[in-house]
Amino acid sequence: MSRLFHWTAKKGDSAAPERPASLITETLSTSRALPKFISALSHQSAPLLLDLGPVVGTNVSFFGDRLGCKMMIEDLHEEIEAAIRERTPESLSGRLTSRVSDAAAGSVDGVLCWDIFNYLDRTSARQLAASLRAVLRPKGVLHGLFGTVAQSGATRTRFIVQSDTSVKCRTEPWVPVTRQAFQTGEITRMFEGLTVVESVLLQNQTRETLFRKP
Amino acid sequence: MNIGKSVIIKGELSGSEDLTIEGQVEGKIELRQNLLTIGPNAKIKAQVFAKTVVVEGQVHGNISAGERIDIRDKGVVEGNLAAPRVAIADGAHFRGSIDMQGGGAKAIDNAAEPRPASTPTPISSGPTAVAR
């Protein structure tokens, strides 16, 4: 996995780099899967939503207002960043599954899995997918956003929901890291056992996929 | 009412007026009908119950609010939130769960023990401070 990371950051380095506004770019994408994700959850009373990315206040407000849901925030970017800074890529898989397993098996109605898998090697990605499958309850849904372009850089993407059908993609400075790009079929196989409800390539080269647990 | 930077309270803090904390509190804070502001210098390891909670400093522990929880851009919260409305600013750090099912008041009444995202330091059985 070490090839995934650029080891320019030293152990004990301070937190994320400064974020000059000029390095932050934003694009707006139209989502086809998000309305279905929301619809699937809106039929339930007080659904439990698991968000795997850094907390975004706008998303918390949106899903809270829209679904009256309970949200669990398990920021896996924290673990990825820590593994990079500590130069312990072998620990990453355990860190991620540990965070996800804070939710009881079969307890989660919806998962937001945005900009996570691109920073993982295949083994970690498969293990994380298995953990997510386990925490989903039957009929539960997972909304995934997967980058389709492999690239090196020091950025990550935050997705900010604007409405049922539009998502703002904000690229912002992060730790130096290489982004993997998994083939669509490979992603589907990782989540074997879940049904693909929708899979579409967004204009910003992000693959949007909605999975449902039978 | 203000609790200054140099003040350390271990135990239970309750009252019936708005309160701003800049110091350290370990234990429990209860302002059922009032606004609690956790200032930029504050370090809280406590279960927090209030009508409205504004977090600009650090909180390790669960927060329940009857109306609203507002985590500002430098705010740090590790614990679970329960309130009808929750606002988290860009730049804030949060780890835990958020319950917005109008559950803030309910959670206060039930005084349940929501699962903390990280285990807070055991509460000292120090003196009780009551702000009135």
Interface residues (C-beta under 8 A of the other chain):
Chain A: A46 V55 V56 G57 V60 S61 G64 G68 C69 K70 M71 M72 I73 E74 D75 E78 D102
Chain B: I71 R85 V86 A87 I88 A89 D90 A92 H93 F94 R95 G96 S97 I98 D99 M100 Q101 G102 A117
